[in-house]
Amino acid sequence: MKKIIYLSLFTLLFTSCSSQNVATKKTPLDEQKYINNITATVLKKHLTIVASDEMEGRDTGSPGQKKAGNYLIEQYKKAGIPFPKGATSYYQPIPADYLNAKRNENLGDSENIWAFIEGSEKPDEIIVISAHYDHLGKTKDEVYNGADDDGSGTVALVEIAKAFQKAKNEGHGPKRSILILHVTGEEHGLHGSRYYSENPLFPLANTVADVNIDMIGRRDEAHTENNNYIYLIGSDYLSTDLYNICEAVNKKYININIDYKYNDRNDRNRFYYRSDHYNFAKNGIPSVFLFNGVHADYHKVSDEVDKIEFDALAKRTQLAFTIAWEIANRENRLVVDKDGK
């Protein structure tokens, strides 16, 4: 009788341990699966909401912008993506006094919105992925929906975060931590990213890179025949490593044409200084800016969802994801070997 009991206990213990091993076993790493998790269909679903009249043009501090922010937070909650450690919510509040300090535009209190995927091996090293979610608001008769500027970057961040979270759920989370940062006040002077750089949740010394996305859903006049391109700006200003990563992951996974026209230090448009990555770059943090260039609907009420090319938006979002993926998972953090000039 005792032998039967011992045998039963052994069988139970073995079965339990085997089940536990199966439950914790990692699925094989397949980066392409996580890249493919970013789709034109889902991006369109989000953008149709974020850039709708209901959001009233998402002007900084407006009720419409706050409504858009609530939608973004809902997506992170549904995907099981938390706000960062050390924060008390998905919001980084920014007071109106700060937003109006440089030039008073009667802006109300606003918020940056953040989400977080903690790193598995080097959690204190942070990769920021940023985009601004504000736009120009509305007039009495018209709504500036800003589908490309920067609704496209806004929804890209949501899907990039979900791809990283899926990888983490399957045992392949990034080695370094990912801070998803939707910044406010860009259209009024890069206020949200400037506020974060002056009040960082994580030390800037621990911030490895910023991958910034601002307008990636359209094509410009220089690429009327083909939307398979992206402008990269700033990748080689501070770090040779960052430039090499952008080139390598594109060749390995995406195969989009990288255009460096606006990367020229003498570019009259000075785009390098005009989007939110600059508030990281000026602090010595390697940064790259993904951009499709301006078009006829830039800062007009005609920047609408029906003009977005979702195949291009998906491919460019996938590129941003692979850049961040490589930075997060490489053995060594990016080396800053240039002065940014």
Buried (B, 14 or more C-beta within 10 A) or exposed (E): EEEEEEEEEEEEEEEEEEEEEEEEEEEEEEBEBBBEBBBBEBBBEBBBBBBBEEBBBBBBBBEBBBBBBEBBBEBBEEBEBBBBEEBEEBBBEBBBEBBBEEEEBEBBBBBBBBBBBBBBEBBEBBBBBBBBBBBBBBEEEBBBBBBBBBBBBBBBBBBBBBBBBBBBEBEBBBBBBBBBBBBBBBBBBBBBBBBBBEEBBBEBEBBBBBBBBBBBBBBBEEBEEEBBBBBBBBBBBBBBBBBBBBBEBBEEBBEBEBBEBBBEEEEEEEBBBBBBBBBBBEBBBBBBBBBBBBBEBBEBBBBBBEBBBBEBBBBBBBBBBBBBBBBBBBEEBBEBEBEBE
